[in-house]
Amino acid sequence: MSQTPIAASNVWRATDLEAIRVALSIPARMAAIRAINDAMADLEQLYPDAIPTARRELDAIGAIDSELAGLGPEQLQAPIETRRKAVAADALPDDGTLPVKKADVIEYDTELLREETITRYGEGLSIEAALRRQRAGHAQALLLMLPSLAGWSRDPQLSGSGGGFTVALERG
């Protein structure tokens, strides 16, 4: 009996085990590492054509994690309201100076030189929340290929008690 050779793209990379552990928020314990290794071996043996898809999900999660790490404080929260009081840009003379003589002040009301800008955002997501939502979608797709790891995840959206694997059905 000869086995069919597996294509090079249908095998795991050396870094995939750690990428799966990070992507699914699995603790770095020996039993958990063994469970990941077993799940990877099962997928490689039973359905090797799914491995390139799993690797793409891992790459997408890695890219999102890198983007999340690079976010600044202003991007981590969606602004509810921003107020700004300053001199209106078109209210100043061309040289940018304000009136300095008492007679000039009588001629101009300085409050008319001020401009107030208020920015409000309603129900929108922050950049962080949007990226985390995308990340969760990729992680759930990865769990569809490696379902035995759902119980190991510390992420409540991914663990077995989080009600995973529920999606709206689309009829066509």
C-alpha positions as CSV (number, residue, x, y, z in Angstrom):
1,M,0.0,0.0,0.0
2,S,1.5,3.3,-1.0
3,Q,0.4,6.6,0.5
4,T,-0.4,9.6,-1.7
5,P,2.3,12.2,-1.3
6,I,1.1,15.4,0.4
7,A,1.7,18.7,-1.4
8,A,4.2,21.1,0.2
9,S,1.4,23.7,0.7
10,N,-0.7,21.1,2.6
11,V,1.7,20.8,5.6
12,W,2.1,22.9,8.6
13,R,4.9,25.4,9.0
14,A,7.2,25.3,12.0
15,T,5.7,28.5,13.5
16,D,2.1,27.4,13.1
17,L,1.7,25.7,16.5
18,E,2.6,28.9,18.4
19,A,0.5,31.0,16.0
20,I,-2.5,28.7,16.7
21,R,-1.9,29.0,20.5
22,V,-1.8,32.8,20.3
23,A,-4.7,33.1,17.9
24,L,-7.0,31.0,20.0
25,S,-5.8,32.4,23.4
26,I,-4.7,29.0,24.6
27,P,-2.4,28.9,27.7
28,A,1.2,27.9,27.2
29,R,0.9,24.6,29.2
30,M,2.3,21.3,28.2
31,A,-1.2,19.6,27.9
32,A,-2.5,22.5,25.8
33,I,0.5,22.3,23.5
34,R,0.0,18.6,23.1
35,A,-3.7,19.2,22.3
36,I,-2.7,21.7,19.6
37,N,-0.2,19.3,18.2
38,D,-2.7,16.5,18.1
39,A,-5.3,18.7,16.4
40,M,-2.8,19.8,13.8
41,A,-1.8,16.1,13.1
42,D,-5.4,15.1,12.8
43,L,-6.1,17.8,10.3
44,E,-3.0,17.0,8.4
45,Q,-3.9,13.3,8.2
46,L,-7.7,13.6,7.7
47,Y,-8.1,16.7,5.6
48,P,-4.8,18.2,4.5
49,D,-6.5,20.4,1.9
50,A,-7.7,22.6,4.8
51,I,-4.2,23.5,6.0
52,P,-3.6,26.3,3.5
53,T,-6.8,27.9,4.6
54,A,-5.9,27.5,8.2
55,R,-2.5,29.1,7.5
56,R,-4.2,32.1,5.8
57,E,-6.4,32.6,8.8
58,L,-3.3,32.5,11.0
59,D,-1.6,35.0,8.8
60,A,-4.7,37.3,8.9
61,I,-4.8,37.1,12.7
62,G,-1.1,37.8,12.9
63,A,-1.5,40.9,10.7
64,I,-4.4,42.1,12.9
65,D,-2.4,41.5,16.1
66,S,0.5,43.6,14.6
67,E,-2.0,46.4,13.7
68,L,-3.5,46.3,17.2
69,A,-0.1,46.6,18.8
70,G,0.6,49.7,16.7
71,L,-2.5,51.6,17.7
72,G,-2.2,54.8,19.7
73,P,-4.4,55.9,22.6
74,E,-6.6,58.1,20.3
75,Q,-7.4,55.1,18.1
76,L,-8.2,52.7,21.0
77,Q,-11.5,54.5,21.8
78,A,-14.2,55.9,19.6
79,P,-14.6,59.7,20.4
80,I,-18.0,60.6,21.7
81,E,-17.4,64.3,21.6
82,T,-14.6,66.7,20.8
83,R,-14.7,70.4,21.6
84,R,-12.3,72.9,20.3
85,K,-12.3,76.7,20.8
86,A,-9.8,78.6,18.8
87,V,-9.4,81.6,16.6
88,A,-11.0,81.0,13.2
89,A,-8.4,80.8,10.5
90,D,-10.1,83.3,8.2
91,A,-10.8,85.8,11.0
92,L,-7.1,86.9,11.4
93,P,-5.4,89.4,9.2
94,D,-3.0,88.1,6.6
95,D,0.0,88.6,8.9
96,G,-1.7,86.5,11.6
97,T,-1.6,89.2,14.3
98,L,-4.5,90.0,16.7
99,P,-5.6,93.6,17.4
100,V,-3.3,95.1,20.0
101,K,-4.4,98.7,20.4
102,K,-7.3,99.7,22.6
103,A,-9.0,101.5,19.7
104,D,-8.7,98.3,17.6
105,V,-10.4,96.3,20.3
106,I,-13.3,98.7,20.3
107,E,-13.6,98.3,16.5
108,Y,-13.6,94.4,16.7
109,D,-15.4,92.1,19.0
110,T,-12.8,89.4,19.8
111,E,-15.5,86.8,20.4
112,L,-16.3,87.0,16.7
113,L,-12.8,85.9,16.0
114,R,-13.3,82.6,17.9
115,E,-14.7,79.5,16.4
116,E,-16.1,76.5,18.3
117,T,-16.0,73.1,16.7
118,I,-17.9,70.1,18.2
119,T,-17.5,66.6,16.9
120,R,-19.7,63.8,18.1
121,Y,-19.7,60.2,17.1
122,G,-22.7,58.0,17.8
123,E,-22.8,54.2,17.7
124,G,-19.7,53.7,15.7
125,L,-16.9,51.3,16.6
126,S,-13.4,52.3,17.5
127,I,-10.6,51.1,15.3
128,E,-9.6,48.6,18.1
129,A,-13.2,47.2,18.4
130,A,-13.4,46.8,14.6
131,L,-10.0,45.0,14.4
132,R,-10.9,42.8,17.4
133,R,-14.2,41.8,15.7
134,Q,-12.3,40.9,12.5
135,R,-9.8,38.9,14.6
136,A,-12.6,37.0,16.3
137,G,-14.1,36.1,12.9
138,H,-10.7,34.6,11.7
139,A,-10.3,32.8,15.0
140,Q,-13.7,31.2,14.7
141,A,-13.0,30.1,11.2
142,L,-9.8,28.5,12.5
143,L,-11.8,26.7,15.2
144,L,-14.1,25.3,12.5
145,M,-11.1,23.5,11.2
146,L,-9.6,22.6,14.6
147,P,-12.8,22.2,16.8
148,S,-11.1,20.1,19.5
149,L,-9.2,23.3,20.6
150,A,-12.4,25.2,21.5
151,G,-12.3,24.0,25.1
152,W,-8.7,25.1,25.6
153,S,-9.3,28.7,24.6
154,R,-9.4,31.4,27.3
155,D,-11.3,33.8,24.9
156,P,-15.0,33.7,26.0
157,Q,-16.1,34.2,22.3
158,L,-14.2,31.1,21.2
159,S,-14.5,28.7,24.2
160,G,-17.1,25.9,24.0
161,S,-19.3,27.7,26.5
162,G,-19.3,30.9,24.5
163,G,-21.9,29.5,22.1
164,G,-19.6,29.3,19.2
165,F,-20.4,27.8,15.8
166,T,-23.6,29.7,15.5
167,V,-24.0,31.7,12.3
168,A,-27.0,33.0,10.3
169,L,-27.9,30.6,7.5
170,E,-28.1,32.0,4.0
171,R,-30.3,30.3,1.6
172,G,-29.6,30.4,-2.1
